[in-house]
Amino acid sequence: MLNTCILKSSQILYRSAVEEVPDADYEIPLGKAEIIRPGSDVTVVGWGAQLRTLQAACDLAAKDGISCELIDLRTILPWDVDCIARSVKKTGKLIVSHEAPITCGFGAEIVATIQEECFFHLEAPIQRVCGYDTPFGYVFEKHYLPDEKKNLDAIRKVMEYSR
Amino acid sequence: MAKFRYGWQFHAWSILMCSFFDSDRVHFLTVFRHYLGNLLGIEVVINGIVEELHCELLAVRWVRLILPSSPSVYLSSSRHSSSDLMQIDLNMMNAKLRLHSQVGHGALYHSQSPEAYLAHTPGIVVVMPRGPRCAKGLLLSSIRSKDPVVFLEPKVSSIFLSSGCFLHSHLHYYLNRC
């Protein structure tokens, strides 16, 4: 459980585009997702910059006592079905989040495949927390974005099913 | 460990890639938003690379709009990969795009969803790192992959922190000019 102070400093880190990067030559395999934080209640999947938002959402959920398993897809195509499916079989719940419009976003592909792979393990409808199907003006940006609060809402919603 | 920032600093990647590969074999192209320019620019460069066979890696930076240009890229990619497979390593189509999701400015651009569009193109690998450390490892894997890889770079990181970056001390000068 994180306290508010740590959470705030974490958020600053999420905003940061600077990281210590090893000088050495190292490779990360393509087509493999990474479990960023292990958890037992809800699987949360994202990629790219959305991970920062999702980390913040998982931190908020942790304050509610909800343990989220956060997965960075890393490679969109071909994507790591096994990693996600393994996690969903464990947690029974899945949330996919991206900024792109919800219809035919890549989240739709993940949801379709996972319901096929994990149908009998699912305890709640899979949630997509995405952008709306519309271009949006600058002033509506805050409304459009699938931010950490929208993600937290989705996490709470799927948890309701298992209570 | 080097402090490394990605996003706006396209040239930082350029230098990184040059440091791992013979710089003569890395080709960089910046494409601006002009529709015709996108089509022609990429077409010409890819053809040129194919002709010359000098380039191991093609890094493309799209500014503002990528969608008008992507069909051209894949057409070129598929054509050359089928006809010249024996001669050309497919990985030269390793293109690096910037991701135009929410970046804090501009309205219509925000609704672009390149990863979903790109994922509908069979035969390519689409990669999107979450941060610099992840990006370096994935980028090196992408470069060495035998498959054509599209490397999507979240642009959001560039907006919050966009001045000055450090890769290696001797590159400091170049990077600060970005």
Interface residues (C-beta under 8 A of the other chain):
Chain A: R15 S16 A17 V18 E19 E20 V21 P22 D23 D25 Y26 E27 I28 P29 L30 G31 E34 W47 G48 A49 Q50 L51 R52 D72 L73 R74 T75 I76 L77 P78 H98 E99 A100 P101 C104 G105 F106 E109 G131 T134 P135 F136 G137 Y138 E141 Y144 L145
Chain B: M1 A2 K3 F4 R5 Y6 G7 F20 L99 S101 Q102 G104 H105 G106 A107 L108 H110 S111 Q112 S113 E115 A116 L118 A119 I124 V125 V126 V127 M128 P129 R130 G131 P132 R133 C134 K136 G137 L138 L140 S141 S142 R144 S145 D147 V149 L152 P154 K155 V156 S157 S158 F160 L161 C165 H168
